[in-house]
Amino acid sequence: MTTLEFRNVTKRYRVRGAGKMLALDDVSFTLESGRTIALVGQSGSGKSTIAKIITQLERQSAGDVLLDGSPIPRSGRGLRRYRQQVRMVFQDPFASLNPYHTIRHHIERPLRLDKVVPSDEIEGEVRRLLERVRLDADSTIDRRPHELSGGQRQRVAIARALASRPSLLIADEPVSMLDVSIRLGVLNLLADLQRESNLGVLYITHDLATARHFSDEIMVLNRGRVVERGPADDVILNPQDDYTRALRNASPDPDRHFARTTASPAGAADTEGAPA
Ligand SMILES: Nc1ncnc2c1ncn2[C@@H]1O[C@H](COP(=O)(O)OP(=O)(O)OP(=O)(O)O)[C@@H](O)[C@H]1O
């Protein structure tokens, strides 16, 4: 069991000519393997700042971020091990993959860096990871990102994140840049992988309906403060905070229901896994 804990975390950004800007105000939560927490809030509420602190792109101004009770190491093997355990899926599958490199290269890299398998098993492991994200390995492995659709690229990004066999996955708006018709397929895939690997997932989203469906718990952020949290159904069906109610009322369809979340063969839930 792996646990990532935010304990009273505050983040102030220095803004030129305007002093400091409070982006996170005393935020505490615990993400553990096997559970999915959705982090919801309007633009500017601080969601990405939490992701940046977790991935060490930013440092908190105050408070503690602890992995299994210890502060995140700042350098060396400890930091490498932390980065292997906590992986990120970014919003933009177009920007997060290097256009000059093949899909094979993208997935091989973390396998080599983290010495996940012996060298002679890397090829097989790349193929296995592609199949895990329901991509056809033969027709995908030697392509470059621009030869794939947005949904296929995001599947490659997920395969790359899983390559290091992490315990926790931070998914920052993982489907918001994808065509609406294929979003559900990618979210179902993430849900399947979460269950198969007992991952802890922090699902950052604007979308209350998918937050409810794909998460155990929802945490609502407003201007850097957690204003409400609780079991997903409770937060959506019976919001206690005015801001959550406003978010819910502004949401196009917060009670929307979704089809199954069990593993599907490539192409069953959407056609993104099929070769182009
Ligand atoms: N590097 C930075 N320097 C100064 N202010 C920043 C910086 N990054 C974020 N902010 C400010 O911090 C606040 C929180 O931003 P953040 O990006 O975390 O919000 P968000 O909820 O992720 O928004 P979005 O959904 O639009 O990505 C915003 O007011 C933003 O303008």
The ligand as a Gaussian input file, in Angstrom:
#p B3LYP/6-31G(d) Opt

LIG

0 1
 N        3.490000      30.012000     -12.261000
 C        2.510000      30.785000     -11.771000
 N        2.758000      32.069000     -11.401000
 C        1.783000      32.841000     -10.876000
 N        0.511000      32.437000     -10.671000
 C        0.195000      31.184000     -11.024000
 C        1.168000      30.297000     -11.593000
 N        0.557000      29.103000     -11.847000
 C       -0.726000      29.252000     -11.457000
 N       -0.949000      30.494000     -10.965000
 C       -2.219000      31.003000     -10.411000
 O       -2.607000      30.136000      -9.355000
 C       -4.026000      29.926000      -9.383000
 C       -4.316000      28.444000      -9.478000
 O       -3.909000      28.006000     -10.779000
 P       -4.027000      26.486000     -11.275000
 O       -3.416000      26.414000     -12.621000
 O       -3.503000      25.596000     -10.216000
 O       -5.619000      26.318000     -11.369000
 P       -6.474000      25.185000     -12.074000
 O       -7.624000      24.916000     -11.178000
 O       -5.609000      24.045000     -12.439000
 O       -6.970000      25.897000     -13.397000
 P       -7.200000      25.248000     -14.848000
 O       -8.372000      24.340000     -14.701000
 O       -7.480000      26.447000     -15.701000
 O       -5.938000      24.544000     -15.235000
 C       -4.554000      30.746000     -10.552000
 O       -5.043000      31.976000     -10.060000
 C       -3.350000      30.946000     -11.432000
 O       -3.439000      32.170000     -12.149000

